[in-house]
Amino acid sequence: MNALAQLGMVSELPSNNQASSVTVPSDDDRKDYFVEKDGEKFAGTHLLVDLWDATNLDDPEKIDRTLCEAAVAAGATILHSHFHHFTPNGGVSGVVVLAESHISIHTWPERSFAAVDIFMCGACDPHLAIPVMQRLFQAQAVEVDEQRRGRVTR
């Protein structure tokens, strides 16, 4: 049994997105999911979001629902989510795996802090996820660092 299965991290309902019966298109037929914006072409937008003086940081079910809602608001396709609740401090770590990449979170309720990582490619707008998360976490300060990943320079 692999390590993820032992931890209960293997999805009960595997996605059919990578089924072996699917015919792989030729290079000429493949869709390009890179983003073109402001004269640049790149793989996707990566946001590092720090939430300070935040609340509701110790409930994995609420966090799961909120991050899934945030993914949909950003235009993403949810493939799977998994969250873990730590004791004794009640922190939560989790990820929503998207067809367009992921949203992950790590919370420190004892510090009223959460670190969120949002990476999305294609037509998604990861910035639209932030107000959805803010409704749950009610952070007094939100710091966002944005990176364009995979910039095409040639």
Secondary structure as a PSIPRED ss2 file (coil, helix, strand):
# PSIPRED VFORMAT (PSIPRED V4.0)

   1 M C   1.000  0.000  0.000
   2 N C   1.000  0.000  0.000
   3 A H   0.000  1.000  0.000
   4 L H   0.000  1.000  0.000
   5 A H   0.000  1.000  0.000
   6 Q H   0.000  1.000  0.000
   7 L C   1.000  0.000  0.000
   8 G C   1.000  0.000  0.000
   9 M C   1.000  0.000  0.000
  10 V C   1.000  0.000  0.000
  11 S C   1.000  0.000  0.000
  12 E C   1.000  0.000  0.000
  13 L C   1.000  0.000  0.000
  14 P C   1.000  0.000  0.000
  15 S C   1.000  0.000  0.000
  16 N C   1.000  0.000  0.000
  17 N C   1.000  0.000  0.000
  18 Q C   1.000  0.000  0.000
  19 A C   1.000  0.000  0.000
  20 S C   1.000  0.000  0.000
  21 S C   1.000  0.000  0.000
  22 V C   1.000  0.000  0.000
  23 T C   1.000  0.000  0.000
  24 V C   1.000  0.000  0.000
  25 P C   1.000  0.000  0.000
  26 S C   1.000  0.000  0.000
  27 D C   1.000  0.000  0.000
  28 D C   1.000  0.000  0.000
  29 D C   1.000  0.000  0.000
  30 R C   1.000  0.000  0.000
  31 K C   1.000  0.000  0.000
  32 D C   1.000  0.000  0.000
  33 Y C   1.000  0.000  0.000
  34 F C   1.000  0.000  0.000
  35 V E   0.000  0.000  1.000
  36 E E   0.000  0.000  1.000
  37 K E   0.000  0.000  1.000
  38 D C   1.000  0.000  0.000
  39 G C   1.000  0.000  0.000
  40 E E   0.000  0.000  1.000
  41 K E   0.000  0.000  1.000
  42 F E   0.000  0.000  1.000
  43 A C   1.000  0.000  0.000
  44 G E   0.000  0.000  1.000
  45 T E   0.000  0.000  1.000
  46 H E   0.000  0.000  1.000
  47 L E   0.000  0.000  1.000
  48 L E   0.000  0.000  1.000
  49 V E   0.000  0.000  1.000
  50 D E   0.000  0.000  1.000
  51 L E   0.000  0.000  1.000
  52 W E   0.000  0.000  1.000
  53 D C   1.000  0.000  0.000
  54 A C   1.000  0.000  0.000
  55 T C   1.000  0.000  0.000
  56 N C   1.000  0.000  0.000
  57 L C   1.000  0.000  0.000
  58 D C   1.000  0.000  0.000
  59 D C   1.000  0.000  0.000
  60 P H   0.000  1.000  0.000
  61 E H   0.000  1.000  0.000
  62 K H   0.000  1.000  0.000
  63 I H   0.000  1.000  0.000
  64 D H   0.000  1.000  0.000
  65 R H   0.000  1.000  0.000
  66 T H   0.000  1.000  0.000
  67 L H   0.000  1.000  0.000
  68 C H   0.000  1.000  0.000
  69 E H   0.000  1.000  0.000
  70 A H   0.000  1.000  0.000
  71 A H   0.000  1.000  0.000
  72 V H   0.000  1.000  0.000
  73 A H   0.000  1.000  0.000
  74 A C   1.000  0.000  0.000
  75 G C   1.000  0.000  0.000
  76 A C   1.000  0.000  0.000
  77 T C   1.000  0.000  0.000
  78 I E   0.000  0.000  1.000
  79 L E   0.000  0.000  1.000
  80 H E   0.000  0.000  1.000
  81 S E   0.000  0.000  1.000
  82 H E   0.000  0.000  1.000
  83 F E   0.000  0.000  1.000
  84 H E   0.000  0.000  1.000
  85 H E   0.000  0.000  1.000
  86 F C   1.000  0.000  0.000
  87 T C   1.000  0.000  0.000
  88 P C   1.000  0.000  0.000
  89 N C   1.000  0.000  0.000
  90 G C   1.000  0.000  0.000
  91 G C   1.000  0.000  0.000
  92 V E   0.000  0.000  1.000
  93 S E   0.000  0.000  1.000
  94 G E   0.000  0.000  1.000
  95 V E   0.000  0.000  1.000
  96 V E   0.000  0.000  1.000
  97 V E   0.000  0.000  1.000
  98 L E   0.000  0.000  1.000
  99 A C   1.000  0.000  0.000
 100 E C   1.000  0.000  0.000
 101 S E   0.000  0.000  1.000
 102 H E   0.000  0.000  1.000
 103 I E   0.000  0.000  1.000
 104 S E   0.000  0.000  1.000
 105 I E   0.000  0.000  1.000
 106 H E   0.000  0.000  1.000
 107 T E   0.000  0.000  1.000
 108 W E   0.000  0.000  1.000
 109 P H   0.000  1.000  0.000
 110 E H   0.000  1.000  0.000
 111 R H   0.000  1.000  0.000
 112 S C   1.000  0.000  0.000
 113 F E   0.000  0.000  1.000
 114 A E   0.000  0.000  1.000
 115 A E   0.000  0.000  1.000
 116 V E   0.000  0.000  1.000
 117 D E   0.000  0.000  1.000
 118 I E   0.000  0.000  1.000
 119 F E   0.000  0.000  1.000
 120 M E   0.000  0.000  1.000
 121 C E   0.000  0.000  1.000
 122 G C   1.000  0.000  0.000
 123 A C   1.000  0.000  0.000
 124 C C   1.000  0.000  0.000
 125 D C   1.000  0.000  0.000
 126 P H   0.000  1.000  0.000
 127 H H   0.000  1.000  0.000
 128 L H   0.000  1.000  0.000
 129 A H   0.000  1.000  0.000
 130 I H   0.000  1.000  0.000
 131 P H   0.000  1.000  0.000
 132 V H   0.000  1.000  0.000
 133 M H   0.000  1.000  0.000
 134 Q H   0.000  1.000  0.000
 135 R H   0.000  1.000  0.000
 136 L H   0.000  1.000  0.000
 137 F H   0.000  1.000  0.000
 138 Q C   1.000  0.000  0.000
 139 A C   1.000  0.000  0.000
 140 Q C   1.000  0.000  0.000
 141 A E   0.000  0.000  1.000
 142 V E   0.000  0.000  1.000
 143 E E   0.000  0.000  1.000
 144 V E   0.000  0.000  1.000
 145 D E   0.000  0.000  1.000
 146 E E   0.000  0.000  1.000
 147 Q E   0.000  0.000  1.000
 148 R E   0.000  0.000  1.000
 149 R E   0.000  0.000  1.000
 150 G C   1.000  0.000  0.000
 151 R C   1.000  0.000  0.000
 152 V C   1.000  0.000  0.000
 153 T C   1.000  0.000  0.000
 154 R C   1.000  0.000  0.000
